[in-house]
Amino acid sequence: MSHTEGAERTALEGLARVGYATKGIVYGAVGLLAVLAVVGAGGAIGGSERAIQTIGEQPFGLVLLVVLSIGLFAYAGWRGIQATLDPEHLGRDRKAIAKRIGYGFSALTHALLGVTAAQLVLGSSSGGGGGTKTWVAEVMAIEVVGPIVVGIAGAIAIGFGLQQLHKGLTVKFTKKLKSHEMSRRARKLAVKVGKAGLTARAVVFCILGGTLVHAAIANDPSDVKPLGEALAAIGRQPLGSVLLAATALGLMAYAAHQLVFARYRRIPS
């Protein structure tokens, strides 16, 4: 390996690991705030943007937001590389293309979160701006085609949620870890937080997808529930506080899962 190739690999690995760690921090904040809300110790039930805003309100908030912004752009960059350059050699069959499209969507959403953090640093936050509901309403405003597109997006979200559940239950994610560098205890912990975290994420994505499908059928974008509203909807069910706490703890487990990836994931050249 040449000096240039070594430098490129180091840069790519740093980009990915910083990205995974930052994603973990954001999910951890979402879950922690929801848990605090359930137990009546402050907190708030909200999505990623709310979590980023709360982080910015802490001591040294501006510094934290700068770090978050850089990390989110790093994760978006890593996902963009996975989508376009295929460093893991997924190929070009139907399954691989679908996975790479998913990477591209992840790159876009995390880049937008990075923009949100940057706007807060600059004091020009859009204040939420409608988020998911806004783009759903704009898409559904397109006659005939709009509701179909939203319905397909909902079906994809449900499919992704089920894929996350399958990945967690079958523990396939361990194939991407450098297990030989982990202690036995670390491997067991990685499996536990991975299972719990991916299951919680599956629940959230299935709810989000279900609301998109329902909105498309009813032709009513107000039926859509972004992450924060999806969590709130869980809390309104029978035994809602228990279910919400379990989901929030699951999201915190997913945060830990991302931190495990930040340390031990195999990053291809």
LONUMI-252192 format. One line per 4 residues: number of its first residue (from 0); their letters; for each residue x negated, z, y of N, C-alpha, C. Coordinates in Angstrom, 3 decimals, m for minus. Atoms other than C-alpha are relative to their C-alpha. Example, Ala and Ser with C-alpha at 12.3 -4.5 7.8 and 13.67 -1.06 7.14 Angstrom:
BEGIN
0	as	m0.890:0.000:m1.190:m12.300:7.800:m4.500:m0.900:0.000:1.200 ~ 0.820:m0.060:m1.190:m13.670:7.140:m1.060:0.770:0.730:1.090
% end
This chain:
BEGIN
0	msht	m0.851:0.000:m1.197:0.000:0.000:0.000:m0.887:0.000:1.248 ~ 0.797:0.094:m1.207:m1.425:m1.043:3.374:0.355:1.116:0.967 ~ m0.251:m1.039:m1.012:m1.690:1.261:6.378:1.333:m0.258:0.701 ~ m1.253:0.340:m0.687:1.198:m0.623:8.063:1.199:0.315:m0.873
4	egae	m1.099:m0.282:0.917:3.411:m0.379:4.979:0.225:1.507:m0.136 ~ m0.117:m1.452:0.092:2.632:3.333:4.708:0.669:0.596:1.219 ~ m0.608:m0.490:m1.241:3.569:3.895:8.346:1.490:m0.328:0.042 ~ m1.407:0.397:0.011:6.823:1.964:7.904:0.801:0.880:m0.953
8	rtal	m0.696:m0.847:0.963:7.723:3.985:4.829:0.191:1.406:0.554 ~ m0.098:m1.345:m0.589:6.979:7.257:6.631:1.085:0.044:1.069 ~ m1.007:0.064:m1.066:9.127:6.181:9.589:1.408:m0.077:m0.588 ~ m1.308:0.148:0.634:12.004:5.125:7.324:0.448:1.314:m0.630
12	egla	m0.332:m1.264:0.651:11.858:8.367:5.365:0.359:1.060:1.040 ~ m0.313:m0.955:m1.062:11.789:10.423:8.560:1.365:m0.258:0.603 ~ m1.307:0.388:m0.551:14.773:8.499:9.926:1.125:0.505:m0.898 ~ m1.045:m0.390:0.939:16.802:9.139:6.793:0.142:1.518:m0.096
16	rvgy	m0.068:m1.447:0.204:15.895:12.809:6.396:0.541:0.720:1.234 ~ m0.556:m0.579:m1.233:16.582:13.677:10.039:1.499:m0.278:0.071 ~ m1.415:0.366:m0.023:19.887:11.824:9.726:0.833:0.862:m0.926 ~ m0.748:m0.828:0.954:21.005:13.693:6.610:0.125:1.437:0.503
20	atkg	m0.032:m1.370:m0.507:20.081:17.036:8.172:1.003:0.143:1.145 ~ m0.923:m0.056:m1.139:22.028:16.257:11.351:1.440:m0.111:m0.456 ~ m1.354:0.122:0.550:25.078:15.127:9.401:0.436:1.319:m0.617 ~ m0.304:m1.292:0.585:24.891:18.409:7.521:0.362:1.030:1.052
24	ivyg	m0.279:m0.952:m1.083:24.818:20.380:10.770:1.404:m0.215:0.558 ~ m1.326:0.305:m0.560:27.926:18.606:12.092:1.102:0.442:m0.967 ~ m1.010:m0.412:0.980:29.915:19.114:8.870:0.045:1.518:m0.132 ~ 0.039:m1.450:0.070:28.757:22.711:8.721:0.742:0.637:1.164
28	avgl	m0.692:m0.525:m1.178:30.036:23.285:12.249:1.508:m0.174:m0.129 ~ m1.438:0.238:0.205:33.425:21.713:11.409:0.576:1.047:m0.945 ~ m0.489:m0.971:0.975:33.804:23.940:8.359:m0.029:1.424:0.514 ~ 0.130:m1.362:m0.514:32.557:27.103:10.060:1.068:0.305:1.038
32	lavl	m1.022:m0.215:m1.025:34.893:26.694:13.036:1.377:0.178:m0.625 ~ m1.294:m0.127:0.669:37.855:26.229:10.682:0.111:1.346:m0.709 ~ m0.016:m1.305:0.670:36.913:29.324:8.662:0.225:1.113:1.015 ~ m0.167:m1.015:m1.041:36.611:31.387:11.851:1.431:0.016:0.536
36	avvg	m1.382:0.071:m0.469:40.037:30.146:12.944:0.949:0.648:m1.010 ~ m0.853:m0.570:1.053:41.577:31.151:9.609:m0.046:1.526:0.024 ~ 0.144:m1.463:0.050:40.210:34.704:9.753:0.246:0.647:1.364 ~ m0.306:m0.537:m1.312:41.111:35.086:13.431:m1.190:0.494:0.773
40	agga	1.226:m0.413:m0.693:37.551:35.364:14.663:m0.452:m1.069:0.989 ~ 0.333:1.100:m0.902:37.729:32.590:17.226:0.010:m1.294:m0.770 ~ 0.051:1.266:0.710:36.780:29.134:16.095:1.128:m0.916:0.408 ~ m1.025:0.989:m0.313:38.989:26.074:16.182:0.062:m1.003:m1.137
44	iggs	m0.176:1.014:1.031:40.434:23.567:13.754:m0.110:m1.360:0.672 ~ 0.231:1.292:m0.639:39.040:20.209:14.782:m0.932:m0.854:m0.831 ~ 0.863:0.928:0.700:36.942:17.255:13.767:m1.431:0.052:0.494 ~ 1.422:0.055:m0.333:33.369:16.184:14.328:m0.240:0.088:1.512
48	erai	0.203:m0.017:m1.452:33.764:15.608:18.081:0.189:1.419:0.548 ~ m0.225:m1.381:m0.441:35.183:19.111:18.561:m1.184:0.880:m0.372 ~ 1.159:m0.777:0.435:32.293:20.545:16.561:m1.198:m0.253:0.908 ~ 1.116:0.342:m0.881:29.774:18.689:18.728:0.188:0.654:1.372
52	qtig	m0.275:m0.640:m1.287:31.461:19.958:21.896:m0.284:1.500:m0.059 ~ 0.225:m1.437:0.153:31.349:23.533:20.567:m1.488:0.317:m0.054 ~ 1.456:m0.185:0.053:27.647:23.219:19.775:m0.586:m0.089:1.410 ~ 0.478:0.163:m1.371:27.112:22.039:23.342:0.319:1.177:0.898
56	eqpf	m0.389:m1.168:m0.795:28.792:25.207:24.641:m0.837:1.237:m0.311 ~ 0.827:m1.137:0.386:26.245:27.469:22.950:m1.213:0.123:0.926 ~ 1.255:m0.106:m0.759:23.073:28.848:24.569:m0.933:m1.150:m0.371 ~ 0.864:1.170:0.194:20.598:25.988:24.987:0.800:m1.199:m0.518
60	glvl	m0.902:1.046:0.475:23.569:23.696:24.390:m0.485:m1.409:0.276 ~ 0.462:1.346:m0.333:22.069:20.708:26.195:m1.143:m0.435:m0.913 ~ 1.111:0.320:0.912:18.925:20.876:24.081:0.548:m0.339:m1.378 ~ m0.597:0.237:1.307:21.028:21.111:20.928:0.712:m1.354:m0.044
64	lvvl	m0.706:1.279:m0.046:23.116:18.128:22.017:m0.976:m1.176:m0.028 ~ 1.014:1.056:0.031:20.002:16.039:22.639:m0.504:m0.193:m1.428 ~ 0.471:0.066:1.388:18.756:16.900:19.144:1.065:m0.633:m0.894 ~ m1.086:0.559:0.785:22.175:16.122:17.652:0.138:m1.497:0.229
68	sigl	m0.130:1.416:m0.330:22.375:12.812:19.473:m1.082:m0.819:m0.701 ~ 1.108:0.705:0.646:18.940:11.746:18.207:0.224:m0.067:m1.512 ~ m0.216:m0.052:1.443:19.798:12.856:14.676:1.135:m0.898:m0.459 ~ m1.127:0.854:0.360:23.138:11.049:14.630:m0.371:m1.478:0.108
72	faya	0.473:1.388:m0.105:21.524:7.836:15.856:m0.965:m0.320:m1.143 ~ 0.905:0.204:1.130:18.871:8.309:13.167:0.796:m0.285:m1.267 ~ m0.818:0.220:1.191:21.553:8.577:10.485:0.683:m1.364:0.068 ~ m0.622:1.316:m0.171:23.348:5.543:11.918:m1.009:m1.110:m0.294
76	gwrg	1.044:0.983:0.269:20.055:3.647:11.797:m0.290:m0.140:m1.480 ~ 0.255:0.024:1.445:19.430:4.627:8.168:1.128:m0.711:m0.733 ~ m1.136:0.660:0.640:22.947:3.570:7.146:0.013:m1.499:0.338 ~ 0.069:1.411:m0.374:22.512:0.335:9.072:m1.033:m0.749:m0.823
80	iqat	1.042:0.599:0.834:19.300:m0.381:7.169:0.505:m0.176:m1.430 ~ m0.564:0.119:1.339:21.079:0.330:3.880:1.000:m1.149:m0.085 ~ m1.023:1.045:0.000:23.864:m2.044:4.858:m0.603:m1.403:0.092 ~ 0.508:1.344:m0.292:21.715:m4.935:6.044:m1.216:m0.403:m0.832
84	ldpe	1.251:0.342:0.682:18.321:m4.751:4.321:m0.001:0.368:m1.481 ~ m0.150:m0.361:1.403:19.460:m3.238:1.005:m1.295:0.545:m0.616 ~ 1.263:m0.534:0.522:16.338:m1.080:0.427:0.107:0.552:m1.421 ~ m0.193:m0.541:1.351:17.856:0.320:m2.782:0.352:m1.090:m1.009
88	hlgr	m0.209:1.161:0.877:18.370:m3.193:m4.208:1.330:0.067:m0.754 ~ m1.324:m0.043:0.619:22.083:m2.854:m4.827:0.434:m1.383:m0.477 ~ m0.349:1.362:0.388:22.391:m6.627:m4.997:1.140:m0.561:0.831 ~ m1.047:0.685:m0.752:25.201:m8.934:m3.948:1.292:m0.173:m0.798
92	drka	m1.267:0.095:0.722:27.939:m8.402:m6.530:1.087:0.713:0.801 ~ m1.147:m0.528:m0.759:31.388:m7.236:m5.472:m0.146:1.493:0.304 ~ 0.151:m1.444:m0.185:30.673:m3.540:m5.977:m1.078:0.314:1.029 ~ 1.095:m0.235:m0.934:27.389:m3.734:m4.074:0.407:m0.354:1.427
96	iakr	m0.448:0.412:m1.340:28.943:m5.618:m1.152:0.940:1.047:0.594 ~ m0.936:m1.026:m0.482:31.733:m3.030:m0.913:m0.754:1.247:0.452 ~ 0.777:m1.181:m0.348:29.186:m0.230:m0.893:m0.761:m0.223:1.297 ~ 0.769:0.288:m1.221:27.099:m1.928:1.796:0.905:m0.088:1.223
100	igyg	m0.966:m0.006:m1.102:30.187:m2.488:3.941:0.313:1.443:0.398 ~ m0.218:m1.414:m0.278:30.841:1.238:3.605:m1.148:0.605:0.783 ~ 1.164:m0.472:m0.752:27.290:1.920:4.800:0.089:m0.458:1.457 ~ m0.124:0.527:m1.362:27.944:m0.311:7.801:1.025:0.762:0.813
104	fsal	m1.030:m0.776:m0.694:31.132:1.567:8.666:m0.520:1.385:0.346 ~ 0.591:m1.312:m0.258:29.269:4.867:8.329:m0.982:m0.070:1.165 ~ 0.941:0.178:m1.113:26.567:3.539:10.663:0.744:m0.029:1.330 ~ m0.771:0.119:m1.232:29.195:2.667:13.263:0.589:1.343:0.429
108	thal	m0.654:m1.261:m0.364:31.062:5.989:13.113:m1.012:1.043:0.460 ~ 0.996:m0.993:m0.406:27.896:8.067:13.345:m0.702:m0.396:1.296 ~ 0.531:0.434:m1.291:26.551:5.938:16.191:0.948:0.416:1.123 ~ m0.984:m0.416:m1.003:29.793:6.660:18.066:m0.060:1.507:0.232
112	lgvt	0.177:m1.444:m0.172:29.325:10.384:17.398:m1.261:0.289:0.815 ~ 1.220:m0.144:m0.791:25.802:10.028:18.764:0.257:m0.276:1.472 ~ m0.379:0.314:m1.385:27.268:8.438:21.894:0.765:1.180:0.609 ~ m0.758:m1.165:m0.478:29.690:11.384:22.192:m0.942:1.126:0.418
116	aaql	0.968:m1.056:m0.327:26.797:13.857:22.086:m0.801:m0.355:1.245 ~ 0.769:0.446:m1.165:24.830:11.790:24.607:0.832:0.095:1.274 ~ m0.881:m0.089:m1.165:27.824:11.634:26.955:0.136:1.446:0.469 ~ m0.094:m1.413:m0.377:28.120:15.419:26.856:m1.277:0.456:0.708
120	vlgs	1.271:m0.329:m0.664:24.443:15.699:27.784:0.015:m0.503:1.432 ~ m0.016:0.631:m1.323:25.013:13.377:30.733:1.182:0.459:0.847 ~ m1.148:m0.497:m0.754:28.211:15.169:31.725:1.073:m1.024:0.220 ~ m0.994:1.062:m0.179:30.351:12.090:31.217:0.808:m0.203:m1.262
124	ssgg	m0.785:0.108:1.226:32.268:12.895:28.031:1.358:m0.596:0.283 ~ m1.320:0.620:m0.142:35.393:10.883:27.508:1.127:0.979:m0.318 ~ m1.008:m1.027:0.263:37.120:14.111:26.501:0.887:m0.294:m1.181 ~ m0.782:0.284:1.201:38.271:12.807:23.149:0.562:m1.376:0.019
128	gggt	m0.425:1.363:m0.200:39.846:9.645:24.490:0.969:m0.558:m1.004 ~ m0.969:0.497:0.951:42.413:9.426:21.715:m0.579:m0.230:m1.367 ~ 0.689:0.145:1.271:39.891:8.672:18.985:0.704:m0.924:m0.961 ~ m0.582:0.796:1.071:41.363:7.448:15.718:1.376:m0.522:0.368
132	ktwv	m1.360:0.431:m0.338:44.925:7.356:17.002:m0.011:m1.152:0.999 ~ 0.065:1.057:m1.003:43.879:5.147:19.902:m0.264:m1.349:m0.641 ~ 0.300:1.299:0.597:42.286:2.434:17.780:1.073:m0.433:m0.969 ~ m1.105:0.362:0.895:45.119:2.603:15.240:1.147:m0.607:0.806
136	aevm	m1.072:0.530:m0.849:47.651:2.089:18.037:m0.339:m1.400:0.505 ~ 0.401:1.314:m0.498:45.640:m0.838:19.408:0.080:m1.055:m1.087 ~ m0.065:0.953:1.112:45.373:m2.486:16.002:1.451:m0.288:m0.370 ~ m1.394:0.187:0.388:49.045:m1.924:15.182:0.811:m0.761:1.042
140	aiev	m0.672:0.767:m1.044:49.992:m3.528:18.488:m0.065:m1.503:m0.278 ~ 0.097:1.411:0.390:48.914:m6.844:16.936:1.151:m0.301:m0.969 ~ m1.199:0.253:0.793:52.163:m8.252:15.566:m0.341:m0.509:m1.394 ~ 0.080:0.381:1.412:52.498:m8.683:11.787:m1.320:0.435:m0.637
144	vgpi	1.303:m0.254:0.607:48.755:m8.461:11.112:m0.427:1.467:0.157 ~ 0.482:m1.343:m0.301:48.127:m5.050:12.734:0.343:1.047:m1.042 ~ m0.351:m1.011:1.004:50.116:m2.808:10.360:m0.650:m0.267:m1.356 ~ 0.635:0.338:1.281:48.669:m4.685:7.375:m1.449:0.472:m0.006
148	vvgi	1.398:m0.415:m0.108:45.108:m4.046:8.595:m0.112:1.522:m0.110 ~ 0.020:m1.471:0.044:45.864:m0.333:9.120:0.302:0.493:m1.413 ~ m0.330:m0.375:1.373:47.469:m0.103:5.671:m1.172:m0.215:m0.943 ~ 1.173:0.269:0.835:44.419:m1.704:4.073:m1.087:1.037:0.268
152	agai	0.991:m1.024:m0.342:42.149:0.704:5.973:0.345:1.329:m0.663 ~ m0.427:m1.224:0.658:44.213:3.583:4.603:m0.271:m0.026:m1.490 ~ 0.260:0.131:1.435:43.963:2.280:1.049:m1.493:0.131:m0.296 ~ 1.458:m0.104:0.168:40.185:1.944:1.467:m0.446:1.450:0.126
156	aigf	0.353:m1.421:m0.177:39.969:5.532:2.752:0.378:0.821:m1.231 ~ m0.415:m0.706:1.219:41.937:6.784:m0.268:m0.948:m0.339:m1.146 ~ 0.932:0.416:1.045:39.722:4.734:m2.585:m1.347:0.671:0.148 ~ 1.274:m0.665:m0.245:36.632:6.197:m0.929:0.091:1.478:m0.374
160	glqq	m0.187:m1.399:0.358:38.043:9.698:m1.328:m0.054:0.204:m1.509 ~ 0.016:m0.102:1.457:38.633:9.117:m5.038:m1.407:m0.251:m0.551 ~ 1.379:0.260:0.421:35.123:7.696:m5.355:m0.880:1.227:0.227 ~ 0.736:m1.222:m0.274:33.720:10.830:m3.721:0.318:1.086:m1.033
164	lhkg	m0.405:m0.969:1.018:35.719:12.972:m6.164:m0.687:m0.317:m1.331 ~ 0.646:0.418:1.252:34.383:10.969:m9.116:m1.498:0.293:0.035 ~ 1.434:m0.260:m0.147:30.835:11.236:m7.800:m0.303:1.488:m0.158 ~ 0.220:m1.436:0.094:31.186:15.000:m7.485:0.206:0.531:m1.405
168	ltvk	m0.322:m0.516:1.327:32.799:15.608:m10.863:m0.989:m0.469:m1.064 ~ 0.953:0.527:0.983:30.329:13.400:m12.741:m1.441:0.339:0.348 ~ 1.325:m0.424:m0.467:27.362:14.780:m10.755:m0.970:m1.192:0.085 ~ 0.857:1.184:m0.091:26.067:11.218:m10.259:m0.995:0.092:1.147
172	ftkk	0.871:m0.093:m1.167:24.529:12.217:m6.948:m1.383:0.544:m0.345 ~ 1.301:m0.573:0.375:21.739:14.040:m8.800:m1.032:m1.082:m0.327 ~ 0.924:1.094:0.299:20.257:10.651:m9.755:m0.816:m0.405:1.226 ~ 0.689:0.368:m1.239:19.267:10.205:m6.097:m0.961:1.095:0.475
176	lksh	0.849:m1.119:m0.409:17.380:13.515:m5.964:m1.344:m0.029:m0.729 ~ 1.322:m0.159:0.625:13.700:14.138:m6.642:0.011:1.322:m0.766 ~ m0.225:m1.227:0.771:14.629:16.670:m9.308:m1.301:0.639:m0.457 ~ 1.273:m0.548:0.478:11.026:17.035:m10.455:m0.671:0.900:1.032
180	emsr	0.562:m0.848:m1.049:10.230:18.674:m7.109:0.829:1.263:0.221 ~ m0.910:m1.117:m0.206:13.089:21.170:m7.399:m0.171:1.046:m1.098 ~ m0.005:m1.057:1.001:13.075:24.522:m9.131:1.315:m0.054:m0.775 ~ m1.226:m0.021:0.792:15.668:25.181:m11.809:1.160:0.574:0.810
184	rark	m1.036:m0.629:m0.827:17.589:27.425:m9.424:0.482:m0.966:1.079 ~ m0.368:0.959:m1.038:17.504:24.765:m6.692:0.856:m1.123:m0.572 ~ m0.797:1.061:0.629:18.841:22.131:m9.113:1.420:0.481:m0.265 ~ m1.336:m0.551:0.263:21.740:24.400:m10.128:0.798:0.127:1.295
188	lavk	m0.679:m0.151:m1.287:22.556:25.157:m6.494:0.402:m1.361:0.555 ~ m0.307:1.353:m0.489:22.385:21.454:m5.610:1.235:m0.564:m0.686 ~ m1.170:0.476:0.741:24.925:20.668:m8.333:1.267:0.696:0.493 ~ m1.175:m0.760:m0.428:27.299:23.435:m7.208:0.492:m0.439:1.380
192	vgka	m0.432:0.367:m1.355:27.303:22.564:m3.495:0.419:m1.466:0.043 ~ m0.390:1.406:0.046:27.484:18.847:m4.327:1.404:m0.166:m0.528 ~ m1.345:0.080:0.573:30.553:19.280:m6.525:1.056:0.486:0.990 ~ m0.974:m0.583:m0.927:32.350:21.545:m4.051:0.143:m0.844:1.261
196	glta	m0.022:0.752:m1.241:31.392:19.508:m1.011:0.661:m1.354:m0.146 ~ m0.587:1.323:0.209:32.307:16.098:m2.413:1.483:0.099:m0.325 ~ m1.420:m0.196:0.282:35.618:17.455:m3.711:0.783:0.249:1.286 ~ m0.670:m0.271:m1.276:36.538:18.835:m0.278:0.073:m1.262:0.849
200	ravv	0.016:1.248:m0.782:35.516:15.570:1.377:1.000:m0.998:m0.578 ~ m0.965:0.890:0.639:37.623:13.669:m1.155:1.420:0.334:0.450 ~ m1.333:m0.445:m0.433:40.683:15.743:m0.226:0.279:m0.471:1.415 ~ m0.175:0.372:m1.402:40.167:15.089:3.486:0.203:m1.510:0.140
204	fcil	m0.118:1.457:m0.114:39.676:11.328:3.049:1.317:m0.499:m0.586 ~ m1.282:0.414:0.571:42.747:11.029:0.826:1.153:0.306:0.962 ~ m1.024:m0.325:m1.002:44.828:12.805:3.477:m0.050:m0.999:1.147 ~ 0.149:0.961:m1.099:43.423:10.575:6.224:0.537:m1.365:m0.415
208	ggtl	m0.466:1.295:0.480:44.056:7.467:4.139:1.497:m0.036:m0.173 ~ m1.445:m0.061:0.186:47.548:8.587:3.253:0.759:m0.107:1.312 ~ m0.684:0.078:m1.297:48.465:9.040:6.912:m0.106:m1.410:0.601 ~ 0.134:1.383:m0.469:47.103:5.561:7.713:1.013:m0.914:m0.694
212	vhaa	m0.960:0.810:0.745:49.221:4.010:4.963:1.421:0.287:0.479 ~ m1.337:m0.375:m0.475:52.290:5.954:6.113:0.260:m0.553:1.393 ~ m0.149:0.543:m1.355:51.683:4.912:9.724:0.258:m1.503:m0.048 ~ m0.184:1.448:0.122:51.436:1.269:8.655:1.411:m0.334:m0.474
216	iand	m1.348:0.252:0.531:54.686:1.435:6.669:1.061:0.301:1.051 ~ m0.976:m0.406:m1.024:56.540:3.267:9.463:m0.217:m0.712:1.326 ~ 0.387:0.669:m1.246:54.803:1.157:12.136:m0.045:0.993:1.164 ~ 0.064:m1.072:m0.990:54.113:4.391:13.998:m1.391:0.641:m0.029
220	psdv	1.364:m0.550:m0.005:50.486:5.236:14.932:m0.065:1.507:0.187 ~ 0.014:m1.452:m0.199:51.492:8.814:15.794:m0.028:0.745:m1.335 ~ 0.043:m0.631:1.318:51.699:9.486:12.044:m1.424:0.239:m0.480 ~ 1.393:m0.109:0.432:47.907:9.205:11.777:m0.541:1.391:0.320
224	kplg	0.600:m1.326:m0.200:46.020:12.480:11.358:m1.513:m0.119:m0.128 ~ 1.459:m0.065:0.073:42.314:12.503:12.285:m0.429:1.278:m0.725 ~ 0.522:m1.110:0.791:40.057:15.081:10.609:0.571:1.345:0.429 ~ m0.492:m1.294:m0.477:41.106:18.012:12.813:1.468:0.204:m0.333
228	eala	m1.428:m0.107:0.285:44.832:17.303:12.394:0.260:0.059:m1.502 ~ m0.136:m0.069:1.456:44.366:16.758:8.656:m0.240:1.421:m0.486 ~ 0.263:m1.391:0.356:42.847:20.230:8.372:1.158:0.902:0.427 ~ m1.132:m0.797:m0.479:45.674:21.653:10.476:1.214:m0.191:m0.903
232	aigr	m1.118:0.275:0.902:48.204:19.950:8.185:m0.138:0.782:m1.303 ~ 0.240:m0.806:1.198:46.602:21.667:5.195:0.398:1.450:0.258 ~ m0.317:m1.381:m0.351:46.981:24.975:6.993:1.485:0.278:0.126 ~ m1.448:m0.187:m0.133:50.745:24.397:7.424:0.724:m0.011:m1.347
236	qplg	m0.619:0.024:1.323:51.378:24.123:3.678:0.217:1.429:m0.509 ~ m0.096:m1.323:0.638:52.513:27.027:1.459:m1.395:0.464:m0.411 ~ 1.351:m0.540:0.213:49.492:29.284:1.085:m1.024:m0.782:0.826 ~ 0.824:0.862:m0.839:48.096:27.178:3.910:m1.331:0.614:0.402
240	svll	1.248:m0.634:m0.421:45.515:29.708:5.067:m1.031:m0.025:m1.119 ~ 0.910:0.025:1.145:44.048:29.888:1.579:m0.536:m1.406:m0.227 ~ 0.409:1.393:0.221:44.011:26.107:1.180:m0.951:m0.472:1.102 ~ 0.852:0.406:m1.112:42.517:25.602:4.632:m1.375:0.640:m0.114
244	aata	1.282:m0.686:0.155:39.835:28.223:4.029:m0.821:m0.640:m1.113 ~ 0.698:0.619:1.124:38.985:26.619:0.681:m0.566:m1.360:0.404 ~ 0.472:1.319:m0.452:38.742:23.157:2.277:m1.150:0.142:0.979 ~ 1.061:m0.218:m0.986:36.662:24.480:5.171:m1.296:0.439:m0.668
248	lglm	1.191:m0.427:0.739:34.287:26.246:2.790:m0.584:m1.180:m0.782 ~ 0.462:1.199:0.683:34.124:22.996:0.839:m0.778:m0.922:0.928 ~ 0.724:0.822:m0.969:33.080:21.138:3.983:m1.357:0.622:0.329 ~ 1.294:m0.667:m0.202:30.380:23.755:4.530:m0.916:m0.246:m1.203
252	ayaa	0.784:0.343:1.186:29.280:23.102:0.944:m0.520:m1.431:0.108 ~ 0.451:1.380:m0.198:29.147:19.400:1.803:m1.157:m0.045:0.994 ~ 1.109:m0.096:m0.957:26.934:20.317:4.751:m1.279:0.401:m0.731 ~ 1.167:m0.419:0.785:24.607:22.115:2.337:m0.484:m1.140:m0.894
256	hqlv	0.331:1.173:0.826:24.732:19.033:0.084:m0.831:m1.005:0.803 ~ 0.760:0.921:m0.845:23.505:16.910:2.990:m1.395:0.549:0.318 ~ 1.311:m0.605:m0.244:20.701:19.379:3.686:m0.893:m0.128:m1.239 ~ 0.765:0.246:1.237:19.663:19.079:0.034:m0.512:m1.437:m0.001
260	fary	0.415:1.406:m0.087:19.584:15.298:0.529:m1.123:m0.168:1.025 ~ 1.036:0.107:m1.034:17.523:15.771:3.686:m1.365:0.389:m0.553 ~ 1.270:m0.459:0.569:14.877:17.535:1.626:m0.415:m0.770:m1.257 ~ 0.384:0.471:1.327:15.046:16.000:m1.836:0.468:m1.416:m0.355
264	rrip	m0.474:1.325:0.383:16.735:12.581:m1.692:m1.177:m0.976:m0.150 ~ 0.972:1.072:0.156:14.719:9.652:m2.983:0.254:m1.038:1.090 ~ m0.124:1.002:m1.066:14.108:7.369:0.007:m0.820:m1.223:m0.408 ~ 0.744:1.189:0.449:13.207:3.819:m1.076:m0.835:m0.594:1.116
268	s	0.852:0.662:m0.997:10.525:1.802:0.659:0.689:m1.243:0.514
% end
